[in-house]
Amino acid sequence: MAIRTMPEAVRELRAPWPSQVQQVQDLTWELEQEFRFGQRITKTDRGYVMGGTMKGGSSAMWYPATREQYHAYQRWRNVEGLHEARDDEAYCELSRLLEPYDVMLVTRRKTAPHARRGRNDAFPWPGYGPLYRDMVPILEGLPEQHLARDTLQRIQLGGWGPDAAKASAYEKRESAVLMYDFACKGARRTFLGLFLHELGHAHEVDLDEPTKDVLHAQYRVLVDNNAFFGIEFLVDPDTRKLYQKFVFEEFLAETYMIYVACGGGMREEIARYEGPVRDAWERVYEVFRDTFHGIEYE
């Protein structure tokens, strides 16, 4: 058994998302929820407006905001948000990490709203430095086999998504993890959770049918008992539980994220269950541990 440790920011996903309302001047609970969901406030020639991309970028909506709300957003963003900055060292580390597995890193910065499938940048955009810095230890902490498989050929940062996607997606036909503008410009916590979730889709697509059959049998027990884990990012925990309850593939992708980010906490929660639910979760955990080649997480 090998225990690995993910970065602190990833491990923080196991705890409730702490509110900044008491710490950030002029921030209200309502504003905080908007900012967490990728909305932002900007200053224009006509005043302040709040809004942003919807459904991954296929549409946008803006409405009037105040100066106080603008400054609240800037303060919140300094604490929770992602910033554009250059980090050549992190980019080189990420490139060296992906190169042996032939995983392409691409960015997409110039897609217009009406262009559903824009072109990749000629070279990965250097301004995603903080994202590169966050991605390196996550990918380093995964089993080598998870980077080498055919279901992970490309990681894309930026761009506009189709109507069905809000912040990120996994494109099965292209074996690509897609992190849209919505994810790359929002809260850091949301990006980290979504990145692991989409890697989880690359994982579930790679599972063989006998393994999926075993997991699906346990999944039915969890559905019948409404016994899912809800991790808070982008949306509230109850909503994330619903995603899993109605779509088996979402359960697998979310469990991948939870296994990696919340390893020790996941084991503790499983131990609190009793009867068939505990048996089901223990079997799910066992199967995931096998697909992680014996690697577990703190």
TAVEN-V362538 format. One record per residue. N is the residue number from 0. PHI is phi in degrees with one decimal (NA if undefined). OMEGA is omega in whole degrees, 0 to 359 (999 if undefined). Layout:
n = [N N]
phi = [PHI PHI]
omega = [OMEGA OMEGA]
This chain:
n = [0 1 2 3 4 5 6 7 8 9 10 11 12 13 14 15 16 17 18 19 20 21 22 23 24 25 26 27 28 29 30 31 32 33 34 35 36 37 38 39 40 41 42 43 44 45 46 47 48 49 50 51 52 53 54 55 56 57 58 59 60 61 62 63 64 65 66 67 68 69 70 71 72 73 74 75 76 77 78 79 80 81 82 83 84 85 86 87 88 89 90 91 92 93 94 95 96 97 98 99 100 101 102 103 104 105 106 107 108 109 110 111 112 113 114 115 116 117 118 119 120 121 122 123 124 125 126 127 128 129 130 131 132 133 134 135 136 137 138 139 140 141 142 143 144 145 146 147 148 149 150 151 152 153 154 155 156 157 158 159 160 161 162 163 164 165 166 167 168 169 170 171 172 173 174 175 176 177 178 179 180 181 182 183 184 185 186 187 188 189 190 191 192 193 194 195 196 197 198 199 200 201 202 203 204 205 206 207 208 209 210 211 212 213 214 215 216 217 218 219 220 221 222 223 224 225 226 227 228 229 230 231 232 233 234 235 236 237 238 239 240 241 242 243 244 245 246 247 248 249 250 251 252 253 254 255 256 257 258 259 260 261 262 263 264 265 266 267 268 269 270 271 272 273 274 275 276 277 278 279 280 281 282 283 284 285 286 287 288 289 290 291 292 293 294 295 296 297]
phi = [NA -120.6 -102.4 -111.8 -119.0 -82.9 -56.8 -55.9 -61.5 -74.7 -65.2 -67.4 -61.7 -71.5 -99.1 -55.9 -73.7 -68.3 -76.2 -105.4 -59.0 -76.9 -99.7 -105.8 -60.0 69.9 -84.7 -106.7 -61.5 -63.8 -63.7 -60.1 -64.5 -63.0 -65.3 -64.1 -91.9 93.0 -80.2 -140.8 -120.1 -130.4 -101.8 -122.1 -63.3 -101.5 122.1 -96.6 -135.1 -118.5 161.7 146.1 -72.9 -124.5 52.9 79.8 122.3 -72.8 -155.2 -144.8 -143.0 -132.2 -147.5 -60.6 -134.9 -109.9 -62.2 -63.5 -67.0 -61.2 -69.2 -63.4 -64.0 -61.9 -67.1 -61.0 -63.0 -63.3 -92.1 -110.0 -87.5 -93.1 -118.9 -86.0 -160.6 -87.8 -148.1 -62.8 -62.5 -64.7 -60.9 -65.1 -62.1 -65.7 -62.7 -64.5 -68.1 -83.2 -56.0 -62.5 -102.4 57.3 -93.0 -80.8 -109.3 -130.7 -125.1 -140.9 -108.1 -115.4 -74.6 -81.6 -55.0 -82.8 -98.2 -67.0 -128.3 -77.3 -90.2 -71.2 -63.1 -59.6 -136.3 -53.3 -67.5 -68.0 -70.7 -86.9 -48.2 -60.7 -69.1 -58.2 -62.7 -74.2 -72.7 -57.4 -66.6 -64.5 -67.9 -64.0 -81.0 -84.1 -59.3 -54.9 -64.0 -74.5 -91.4 -87.5 -78.1 -69.3 -82.4 -130.3 -111.9 -152.2 -120.8 -114.8 -113.4 90.0 102.6 -108.1 -99.1 -71.5 -59.4 -78.5 -106.7 -102.3 -125.7 -159.6 -164.4 -118.5 -97.6 -64.7 -63.3 -108.1 51.9 -124.2 -91.9 -115.7 -110.5 -75.4 -49.5 -51.2 -77.6 -78.0 -117.5 -101.2 -80.7 -59.9 -58.1 -64.9 -59.5 -62.6 -63.9 -67.7 -60.7 -66.2 -61.6 -69.5 -61.1 -64.6 -69.4 -60.4 -70.9 -68.2 -67.1 -81.0 -67.5 -78.3 -64.3 -58.7 -66.2 -63.2 -63.3 -62.0 -65.8 -67.2 -62.7 -72.4 -58.8 -62.4 -63.9 -67.3 -63.0 -62.4 -106.7 49.7 -114.0 -108.1 -92.5 -116.5 -106.2 -88.9 -158.4 64.8 -126.6 -74.0 -57.6 -63.5 -66.8 -65.8 -65.5 -63.4 -53.4 -72.0 -62.9 -102.0 -137.1 -57.9 -64.3 -68.2 -59.9 -65.2 -66.0 -68.9 -65.6 -58.4 -59.6 -66.6 -58.7 -78.3 -82.0 -125.0 -43.7 -63.0 -64.6 -63.5 -63.0 -65.7 -66.1 -60.7 -65.6 -79.8 -75.7 -133.0 63.5 -59.6 -66.1 -63.0 -59.5 -64.5 -67.1 -62.8 -69.6 -59.7 -61.3 -60.6 -65.2 -62.9 -60.1 -64.0 -74.2 -96.7 55.9 85.5 -79.5 -123.1 -128.4 -57.6]
omega = [179 178 177 182 175 178 183 182 177 181 178 178 183 181 175 180 183 179 177 185 181 184 186 181 176 178 176 179 181 178 181 179 178 182 179 181 172 177 181 180 181 180 179 177 182 180 183 177 177 178 181 183 177 178 176 177 181 176 180 179 180 178 188 176 182 178 180 178 178 180 175 179 180 179 178 182 178 181 191 193 175 182 176 180 180 175 184 180 180 178 180 178 180 179 179 180 185 187 182 182 180 175 181 171 180 173 183 188 191 180 177 182 183 182 186 182 181 180 174 173 180 176 178 185 183 183 177 183 179 177 177 181 179 185 185 182 176 182 177 183 179 173 179 182 181 176 186 188 184 183 174 182 185 171 182 174 179 179 183 181 174 183 184 185 179 187 185 180 168 180 186 183 182 181 188 170 185 177 187 179 180 181 186 182 183 181 179 180 179 179 183 179 181 180 178 179 181 172 176 176 174 179 185 177 182 182 177 186 177 178 178 179 178 181 182 178 178 179 179 177 181 177 182 182 180 189 180 175 178 180 188 166 186 176 184 183 181 178 178 175 180 177 183 186 186 181 183 182 177 175 181 180 180 179 174 179 182 179 183 187 190 189 181 178 178 179 179 180 178 182 180 178 177 171 185 180 178 179 181 181 178 178 176 181 180 179 178 178 177 180 172 176 176 181 174 185 182 999]
